[in-house]
């Protein structure tokens, strides 16, 4: 099977859910244009849900009582568990979400895992260990990829493991990019275990000022994110041909945020790292050319990755446990010896 390079579909009928992804996630909106319309509409609904509940926690109006936010999260939880008796029965997004979940047989466990991660954020639960960070990244980001697996009709164990790795990669990218904004909000998503490996990094974070220990910490995390990206992209062959290019575009564009951070010598206080539209278009064109060249040479997407490599090898024990709890096929413990089995070790393979 070969990776098919698709062209952008014309803009579908405007919907409130499409407006959310276009205004809140421009890289994802750009990549989603390469999905067939049916999958694109489902993606817009899923993103609108994920963004709505995430904003409840991350961007509440000033002075909002956390109890009210928790109450709203619980209302969504009840809706996901029992749509027929939902307190959100008249909400357009809730109805669209139920239709999407039913149409694509998406396990409710993914959405419930996300809500647990958001409650951890609301509680200000400390991220003490690398396992804590991987668990958090799974809940608030990998669950998005897992839900998308069902929309894209790719639910093999390998596909789910790759989606998990890609989601964690993107969340680590968010964490690296948003260090300054998160600190301003009273949060730091690097684990205490990671920070303590670089004496002086905590002082730099507290002072909002770069130093060499903090740069070393950031470089390690960039390496870890790239290891997860490699694992995620190794699962592209599990996707139907028409879905491979959009996912490759999304991963490529998001990973390039790390390039921007590196070009700034990892100075995360110098402004938010982002790609402009011109850069996105250019990067996408280059990716399309590379894929077409590979196809012309008779090389499928499998030739770009070791077919014997299992993306589950990049996952640490926390992600494997979360996958199992969500009902995914178990990951063999024989994979634990792979050097990318945990975030802290994954940087060592770069």
C-alpha angles and dihedrals in degrees: 000000000000132000108253118216108220131193126233115276118230115268108279125223109305113254133175088246093054089049090058095057093042093053100034105035112028096170092052091044090052093050093044090062087076093059120095109261096255093054092041092057091049090049090053092053093048092047092048090054095046092047094045095055093039091054090052087067103029102038110026118158112268112278096018112157109241087221089066091051091049089049091054092048089052090051089056090046091055090047092054093046095046116010092174092065097030122149085217096056093127096046111109093214092049091051092047091048092052091050091049094047092050095044094051098031093237112180111244087220090079092059093044090052090053091052091051089054091050091050088053087055092047090052091049089234109188120244100224104162140030088252089056090054094048090048091050092047090050093052100046100034116011089057087065090057092046092053089048090054088068093047089051093045094239110124105144117130089253092051092050092048091050092048090051092052092047092049091051090048091054093047091051087051089053091049093050094045095045101045093118096046092045092051089051087056092050097257137112118185099194108101120249086237091059096044093051090057087069109051108212096028093099091053090052091051091049091049094042088231131122123244134163097265090054091048089052090051091050093048090052091051092047088054091049092050091051091052089055091047090054090051091048094050091049086072096058091103088064090066125084110263095252091056100047099078096050091051091046089051093050092049093044095049094046094047089054088068085072089056090055091051091050093049087057089054088252092295098157091177093062094083137293112306112233143150121243121226092256091055091048093051092047093047091048092050091051091049091050091050092049091050093047090049090051090049092048089055090052094250119137126205087268089070091063092060136040103263089209092058115101115207089214086074090074092059123096125217094272094057092044091052092048091049091051092047089053090055100257119145110275122262115235115249088223086080093066094093094066110114092235095056093116136024096250093052096041093076089061093072095058 
